[in-house]
Amino acid sequence: MNYHNKKFKVVETSGSGEIAGDFIFHYQQEGDVLSCSYSGGDIKEGMIVGSVDEEGIITFTYRQVNWKGLERSGICVSTPEILKDGRVRLHEQWRWTDGDQSAGTTVLEEC
């Protein structure tokens, strides 16, 4: 699976995450390396970098700075589901690697 130039929006999130429904993630992929810059809501600037395996599962780290100036980082595994209309839904299991190290889930859908 190739995510290059695909855009995803947040449709569901739980836990202590900082992303919101107005976020659009625009993925770039070269070979098996995936990256994305993002911002919005409480996040001033964020960056994702990771890899995509042969089944389309994305394993990545993220680092972001919120508007309070707090730097946060975490890890995530994102598993794809192909919807009936051909779009991709990503089911994410994430965990902060700083602070309280809490975890949560997020669902993204291709725009």
Backbone as CSV, one residue per row, in Angstrom:
resi,resn,N_x,N_y,N_z,CA_x,CA_y,CA_z,C_x,C_y,C_z
1,MET,0.845,-1.172,0.000,0.000,0.000,0.000,0.891,1.236,0.000
2,ASN,0.485,2.226,-0.771,1.239,3.467,-0.838,0.344,4.619,-0.395
3,TYR,0.827,5.395,0.561,0.062,6.508,1.129,0.477,7.861,0.562
4,HIS,1.343,7.876,-0.434,1.870,9.133,-0.952,0.744,10.049,-1.443
5,ASN,0.739,11.278,-0.941,-0.231,12.319,-1.274,-1.656,12.026,-0.830
6,LYS,-1.863,11.023,0.007,-3.195,10.767,0.551,-3.432,11.670,1.757
7,LYS,-4.666,12.149,1.873,-5.050,13.008,2.990,-6.061,12.274,3.862
8,PHE,-5.890,12.415,5.183,-6.749,11.735,6.138,-7.288,12.734,7.150
9,LYS,-8.541,12.527,7.557,-9.147,13.368,8.585,-9.480,12.509,9.800
10,VAL,-9.529,13.134,10.951,-9.860,12.460,12.201,-11.374,12.242,12.253
11,VAL,-11.788,10.994,12.499,-13.219,10.726,12.665,-13.556,10.276,14.083
12,GLU,-12.543,9.846,14.822,-12.765,9.395,16.197,-11.433,9.396,16.939
13,THR,-11.461,9.804,18.197,-10.245,9.757,18.999,-10.610,9.552,20.467
14,SER,-9.741,8.878,21.183,-9.962,8.655,22.608,-8.636,8.785,23.336
15,GLY,-8.704,8.954,24.621,-7.491,9.075,25.410,-7.078,10.518,25.559
16,SER,-5.809,10.733,25.862,-5.299,12.066,26.177,-4.600,12.725,24.992
17,GLY,-5.069,12.439,23.790,-4.458,13.022,22.599,-4.772,14.498,22.461
18,GLU,-4.038,15.168,21.584,-4.214,16.595,21.361,-4.786,16.911,19.986
19,ILE,-5.039,15.919,19.150,-5.580,16.198,17.822,-7.099,16.296,17.897
20,ALA,-7.667,16.979,16.903,-9.109,17.209,16.881,-9.665,16.928,15.489
21,GLY,-10.972,17.008,15.373,-11.659,16.685,14.134,-11.329,17.578,12.958
22,ASP,-10.743,18.751,13.193,-10.417,19.653,12.086,-9.050,19.374,11.468
23,PHE,-8.347,18.386,11.968,-7.020,18.055,11.447,-7.122,17.337,10.108
24,ILE,-6.216,17.693,9.201,-6.021,16.947,7.961,-4.549,16.550,7.923
25,PHE,-4.305,15.257,7.818,-2.949,14.735,7.709,-2.679,14.448,6.236
26,HIS,-1.648,15.067,5.663,-1.283,14.878,4.261,0.018,14.089,4.229
27,TYR,-0.111,12.785,3.955,1.040,11.887,4.014,1.882,11.970,2.751
28,GLN,3.176,11.837,2.957,4.154,11.701,1.879,4.857,10.367,2.096
29,GLN,5.129,9.656,1.015,5.803,8.367,1.140,6.798,8.195,0.018
30,GLU,8.004,7.763,0.384,9.031,7.406,-0.572,9.565,6.045,-0.173
31,GLY,9.352,5.041,-1.034,9.696,3.674,-0.664,8.836,3.254,0.510
32,ASP,9.475,2.785,1.573,8.699,2.383,2.752,8.703,3.452,3.852
33,VAL,9.234,4.659,3.549,9.309,5.733,4.537,8.131,6.697,4.368
34,LEU,7.418,6.928,5.467,6.262,7.812,5.477,6.564,9.021,6.350
35,SER,6.098,10.206,5.926,6.271,11.413,6.734,5.059,12.312,6.575
36,CYS,4.913,13.226,7.533,3.786,14.148,7.511,4.055,15.280,8.496
37,SER,3.792,16.506,8.069,3.784,17.659,8.968,2.332,18.006,9.235
38,TYR,2.028,18.487,10.433,0.640,18.829,10.749,0.583,19.953,11.764
39,SER,-0.554,20.626,11.804,-0.814,21.663,12.795,-2.316,21.895,12.849
40,GLY,-2.746,22.556,13.897,-4.156,22.864,14.058,-4.586,22.678,15.489
41,GLY,-5.728,23.268,15.832,-6.235,23.144,17.188,-5.214,23.581,18.210
42,ASP,-4.903,22.720,19.153,-3.932,23.019,20.212,-2.485,22.825,19.781
43,ILE,-2.268,22.311,18.560,-0.916,21.987,18.121,-0.385,23.059,17.174
44,LYS,0.729,23.643,17.565,1.378,24.666,16.746,2.094,24.027,15.560
45,GLU,2.822,22.955,15.813,3.545,22.244,14.749,3.810,20.814,15.187
46,GLY,3.619,19.883,14.258,3.882,18.474,14.532,4.504,17.786,13.340
47,MET,5.169,16.659,13.600,5.830,15.891,12.548,5.711,14.408,12.839
48,ILE,5.388,13.661,11.800,5.332,12.196,11.850,6.433,11.667,10.939
49,VAL,7.135,10.628,11.372,8.062,9.910,10.507,8.025,8.439,10.904
50,GLY,7.953,7.578,9.895,7.878,6.148,10.186,8.022,5.312,8.937
51,SER,7.603,4.063,9.050,7.733,3.135,7.933,6.425,2.378,7.700
52,VAL,6.274,1.910,6.462,5.102,1.167,6.030,5.549,-0.240,5.664
53,ASP,4.880,-1.259,6.236,5.266,-2.633,5.892,4.466,-3.133,4.690
54,GLU,4.696,-4.367,4.296,4.074,-4.935,3.093,2.551,-5.069,3.205
55,GLU,2.004,-5.042,4.412,0.550,-5.109,4.603,-0.081,-3.720,4.755
56,GLY,0.736,-2.675,4.636,0.237,-1.310,4.749,0.176,-0.787,6.169
57,ILE,0.685,-1.553,7.128,0.703,-1.103,8.522,1.815,-0.069,8.684
58,ILE,1.442,1.064,9.284,2.385,2.152,9.494,2.833,2.131,10.948
59,THR,4.124,2.157,11.170,4.698,2.287,12.509,5.468,3.599,12.500
60,PHE,5.087,4.520,13.404,5.743,5.820,13.362,5.915,6.433,14.742
61,THR,6.778,7.440,14.769,6.925,8.291,15.941,6.372,9.660,15.568
62,TYR,5.917,10.386,16.578,5.450,11.743,16.334,6.024,12.666,17.397
63,ARG,6.200,13.900,16.994,6.717,14.931,17.903,5.974,16.205,17.567
64,GLN,5.522,16.899,18.598,4.750,18.107,18.358,4.970,19.136,19.460
65,VAL,4.680,20.395,19.109,4.744,21.502,20.049,3.355,22.122,20.079
66,ASN,2.782,22.247,21.287,1.458,22.855,21.371,1.588,24.363,21.596
67,TRP,0.454,25.050,21.594,0.466,26.511,21.713,0.909,26.988,23.098
68,LYS,0.963,26.107,24.055,1.488,26.456,25.381,3.013,26.347,25.414
69,GLY,3.613,25.876,24.304,5.057,25.714,24.225,5.555,24.368,24.711
70,LEU,4.638,23.469,25.057,5.008,22.148,25.555,5.337,21.223,24.392
71,GLU,6.503,20.593,24.466,6.903,19.597,23.465,6.432,18.227,23.918
72,ARG,5.805,17.492,22.993,5.314,16.141,23.297,5.805,15.181,22.220
73,SER,5.942,13.913,22.570,6.343,12.899,21.600,5.652,11.582,21.919
74,GLY,5.547,10.730,20.899,4.896,9.447,21.106,5.177,8.473,19.980
75,ILE,4.594,7.294,20.128,4.708,6.231,19.129,3.314,5.767,18.740
76,CYS,3.203,5.212,17.534,1.889,4.808,17.041,2.037,3.660,16.039
77,VAL,1.032,2.774,16.038,0.877,1.760,15.002,-0.483,1.998,14.379
78,SER,-0.504,2.128,13.061,-1.706,2.471,12.318,-2.009,1.347,11.326
79,THR,-3.176,0.707,11.497,-3.547,-0.453,10.683,-4.642,-0.064,9.693
80,PRO,-4.435,-0.341,8.384,-5.419,0.081,7.384,-6.611,-0.871,7.269
81,GLU,-7.730,-0.283,6.892,-8.944,-1.012,6.510,-9.412,-0.372,5.204
82,ILE,-9.709,-1.182,4.198,-10.209,-0.660,2.933,-11.734,-0.622,3.015
83,LEU,-12.300,0.565,2.830,-13.742,0.745,2.884,-14.390,0.301,1.568
84,LYS,-15.692,0.098,1.587,-16.411,-0.361,0.389,-16.233,0.570,-0.797
85,ASP,-16.076,1.872,-0.528,-15.899,2.836,-1.620,-14.440,2.971,-2.065
86,GLY,-13.538,2.147,-1.504,-12.137,2.145,-1.904,-11.240,3.042,-1.076
87,ARG,-11.818,3.914,-0.254,-11.003,4.769,0.609,-10.388,3.935,1.733
88,VAL,-9.375,4.508,2.361,-8.661,3.824,3.441,-9.090,4.417,4.784
89,ARG,-9.361,3.554,5.738,-9.582,3.942,7.142,-8.393,3.410,7.927
90,LEU,-7.796,4.260,8.757,-6.652,3.866,9.572,-7.065,3.784,11.035
91,HIS,-6.769,2.649,11.659,-7.041,2.428,13.080,-5.719,2.540,13.819
92,GLU,-5.611,3.587,14.650,-4.347,3.884,15.310,-4.384,3.539,16.793
93,GLN,-3.299,2.942,17.237,-3.037,2.683,18.658,-1.785,3.481,18.988
94,TRP,-1.918,4.486,19.844,-0.792,5.355,20.126,-0.515,5.433,21.627
95,ARG,0.702,5.930,21.932,1.104,6.116,23.328,2.108,7.256,23.390
96,TRP,1.888,8.151,24.348,2.879,9.194,24.614,4.147,8.534,25.156
97,THR,5.307,9.048,24.757,6.579,8.541,25.290,7.167,9.525,26.291
98,ASP,6.406,10.553,26.620,6.812,11.521,27.628,5.645,11.709,28.607
99,GLY,5.850,12.526,29.609,4.759,12.821,30.549,4.216,11.567,31.196
100,ASP,2.905,11.438,31.194,2.261,10.309,31.870,2.289,9.009,31.063
101,GLN,2.777,9.057,29.834,2.879,7.892,28.944,1.530,7.204,28.734
102,SER,0.459,7.986,28.765,-0.868,7.422,28.543,-1.043,7.030,27.088
103,ALA,-2.069,6.238,26.827,-2.312,5.690,25.495,-3.743,5.995,25.055
104,GLY,-3.987,5.772,23.781,-5.326,5.986,23.250,-5.449,5.427,21.842
105,THR,-6.575,5.712,21.226,-6.842,5.259,19.877,-7.348,6.434,19.057
106,THR,-7.132,6.357,17.761,-7.640,7.340,16.824,-8.035,6.599,15.547
107,VAL,-9.113,7.044,14.917,-9.509,6.525,13.615,-9.442,7.677,12.635
108,LEU,-8.734,7.452,11.534,-8.623,8.425,10.450,-9.269,7.841,9.211
109,GLU,-9.878,8.692,8.379,-10.408,8.241,7.095,-9.858,9.102,5.986
110,GLU,-9.585,8.463,4.861,-9.095,9.170,3.705,-10.140,10.172,3.206
111,CYS,-9.691,11.384,2.913,-10.583,12.444,2.421,-10.883,12.238,0.941
